Amino acid sequence: MMIGFIGLGIMGKPMAKNLLEAGYSLTVNDLNKGAVDELVAAGAKSLPTAKEVAAVSDVIITMLPNSPHVKEVVLGKGGVIEGAKPNSIVVDMSSISPIVSREVSAELAKKQVVMLDAPVSGGEPKAIDGSLAIMVGGPEEAFAKVEKILAVMGGSVTLVGEIGSGNITKLANQIMVASNIAGMSEALVLATKANVDPEKVFKAIRGGLAGSTVLDAKAPLVLAGNFKPGFRIDLHIKDLQNALDTAQSVGTPSPISEAAIEMMKSLSSEGKGSDDHGGLIQWYEKQAKVEVRS
């Protein structure tokens, strides 16, 4: 099965590498020539447009920053839709609006091309080791054809419903991750301000009910002052905005998301939007006039 992979950023590049290492034939495309060259050196082929990648692929995977990028790459001039063969499958692994997923899917269907939305969670470390959580929306028949491919990149691969359901699930994930990071930040800043060692607090609570994957992944980085991005604050702002838009469209309250996005926007306005989302703690530190560092 020939696979096309479009989008070789922080997440896409290691995901594509894992497919190559699993023995799949891969044709790649990205605006970043350095990333393309790295994949070609690892055994991939490259083509200059999304249209050309689609034309030689049975499955076309996209991993792009946001809804406008997906619409442009898939539906725009020189895009996937112009080259994709009937009965090919587009797997969009970007985190975008579920409304846009459904719009793009409807346009592809006119060309007899099936789409799955399959956003991921886990950040760069899990993209590298192939243990991402992958949440998929779309037809079960198409999912069955690509499940083994997705399993190369993910530790869990779950079909959650019709097209758009993958991104609804990802938005739910991002709300919970933001809530966890905010809670961790608030707690560690409180401990520090109250003259209790935050590292000891982390070690004491991680095995109890407050323990979580987020806490284990982010607390050590926060304590070391390491905000190198695994998942950037600006990208989490994008996800939370999509969550708020979706919540408004279906009529559900979102006070936690609203609070988290305002804190993140404040940091972004200070030039910290490229920090890891664990850097949210810097908002709390600024308010409390204290730094949490071991």
N, C-alpha and C positions, 0 to 999 in steps of 0.2 A: 504494500500500500504506500503510495507516494504522499508525503505530507509537506504542506507549505506552512511556513511559520513567519508571521509578520509582526514585528515589534520585539526588539532585542534589548530592552532596558534592564533595570535592576532585577526584575523578575523574569522577563522573557528569555534573557540570555542563558541563565542556568537551566531553565526549563527545556529550552531547545537542545542544550548540551546533553541533558539526560536522555532525550529521544535519540540522539546520535549514538550515545553509549549503549543504548538498548538495541541498536542495529537497524533503526529505521532510516529510510532515505529521506533526506530533508532538503528543501529549497527555501532559502531565507530572503528576507527583505527588511531593510531598516534605513532610516535617514543617517544613522551613525555608521560611517564607513568602517571605523575601528571595530565596532561590534560585529559587523558583517564579516570582516576579514578574519576575526577570531573564530567565528563559526566555520568559515571556509577552511581554515587551517585545521579544524577539528574533523573535517570530512563532509561538510555541507556544500551544496551548490548555491549560487546566488543569482537572482535576476533583478533588473532595475525597477520593475513596477509590480504593484499588487496584482494587476491584470495578468501579467506573465506568470507570476507565481501560481495563481489560481488555475491557469490553463494547463499546467503540468501536474496538478495535484488532485488527489481523490478527497483529501481532507485538508482544509485550510484553517489554521489556528491563528487567531489574532490576539495580541496582548498589548493593549494600547492604554493611554492615560485616562481618557474620558469619552463621554458620548459623542462630542463633535468629531473626535479623531476616528472613532469607529465608523461613523456615518461617512466621513470623507474617504477612508481607506476602502470600505466595502462598497459604498454606493456612488462615490464620486468619479470624476474623470480618471480613466486609467485604473479604476478600482477593481476589486474582486468580482463584482457582479458582471463586469464586461468580459471576464475570462473564464469564469467558473463553468464547468461542464454540468449538464443535467445529471441529477442524482448524486452530485458531490455534496459534501457536508462542510458547512462553516461552523467552527467552534470558537465563539468569542469568549475568551477567558479574561477580558477586561472587566473592571468593576464600573458599571455604568447604570444609567436609569433603566429600570425595567420597561418603562414606556418606550424608550428608544430601542431596546432589544426587540420588542414586538413590532415596531415600525420597520426595522431593518429586516426582520424575518419575513414580514409580509411582502416586501419588495423582492427578496431573494426567491420566495415561493413562486413568483411570477415567471422565474427562469428555471423552475423545477429544481431549485437548490434548497436543501434543508438547513436550518440553523439551530444550533444549541447555544444557550447562554450558560457559561460554566466558569463563573468567577472563583477566585481562590482565596484562601486565608493561610497565613503562616509566615509571611514576610520572606526576605531574602534567604535566611538560614534554611528554611524548609523548602524553598525553591531549589537551593543548591543540593540538598540531600534527598530530594524527591519525596518529601513527606507532607506536602500541602494537603489541606482540606479542600476538596473540589465539590462545588454545589451546582448541580446541573438542572436546567430547565429545557424542555423540548420533547419531541416524540420519542417514545420508548424504543422504536425500531432503530432510529438513528443513534440513540445512546448505546444500544447493544453493539453497534458496529465500531464505536470509538472507545468503548469502556477500557479495553486493554491499553490503548494509547494513553488515555488519561491516567491510568494506574501507574504508568512509568513516572509520572510527575507528582502523583499524590499518594499519601498514605491512606486517605479515605476518599472515595468517589461515590457521590450519592445523587440519584435522580430524585428531585423533590417535587416535580410537577411539570406543567406546561411551560412554553416559552415565556421568559420573564421571571419564572419562579426562582431560578438560580440567583438572579440579582436581588430579588426580594430577600432571599435567605442571606445573601452577603450583607445587605443593609442591616438586617437583624444582628448579624455577627459584628458589624462595625459599631453598632450602638453599644453592644455588650463590651467590646474591647475598649471603647472610649470610656465607658463607665468604670471598668476595672482600672484603667490607667489613672483616671481622675481620683478614684477612691484610694488607690495606692499612694498617689502623690499627696493627697490631703493628709493621709495617715502618717506618712514618713516626715512631712514637714511639721506636723503637730508634735511628733516624738522629738524631733531635733530641737524645736523651739522650747520644748519642756525639759531639755537637757537629758534626754534618754537616747542612747546610741541607736541610730536608725538601722544599722546593720544587725544589731542584736534583736531589734524589734522584728525585722524581716525573718530572721532565723527562728524566732519564737513562734511566729504566727503562720508560717508557710505550711506547716503540717496540720493545721486546724481547718475549720470551716472557711476561713478567709483565704486559704491557699488556692492558687489557680495557676494555669499555664501562663497567663499574662504576668502574674507576680513573679514566677520563677524566671521568665524570660527578660523582664524589664527591670526589676529591682536591682540586680547586680550591675547592670549598665548605668542606671541612675546613680547608684552609690559610687561608681567609678567616675561619674561625670562624663560618660561616653554617650554622646548623642549622634554618633555617626548613623546615617539613615539605613534602617532595614525597611522601614515604611515611613515616608515623610509626612510631617504635619500637614503640608499643603494637600497631599493626597487624601488624608483622613478628613480634612475640611470638605473636599469634594464629595466623599462618600456620605458624610453627615448631611450635606446639603441635599443630596439625592434622597436620603432617608427622610428629611423634613418635607421635601416636596411630595414624596410618596405618601407620607403620613397625612399631609394636608388633603391629598386627593381622595383618600379613603376615610378621612375623618377620625383620626386617632390622635391623642395628646402626645407630646414629645418634649417634656420639660428637661429631661436629662440631656438629650441631644442638643437642645437649644443652649443649655449652659455650657456644654463641652465645646460646641462650635465657636461660641463667643470667646472662650479662653484661647482656643487655637488660633482664631483670627487675630487676637491681640498679639500673640507671639509672632505670627506671620508678618504683621505690620512692623514688627521690630527687627525683621530680617532673619527670623528663625524658622521660616517655613520649610526649609530643607533639612532641619533637624529631624531625628527620629521622633515618632509620636510619643515615645516615652519622655521626650523633652517637655511635655506638658507640665511636668513638675516645676519648670522654671516660672510659670505663671504664679503658682503657689509660693514659691521661694521669694518672688518679688514682693508679693503682698505681705508676707511674714517677715521680710528682711532677714532671711536666714538661708544658708545653703546646705543641702543634704549631700554630704560627701563623706565617705569612710576614710 
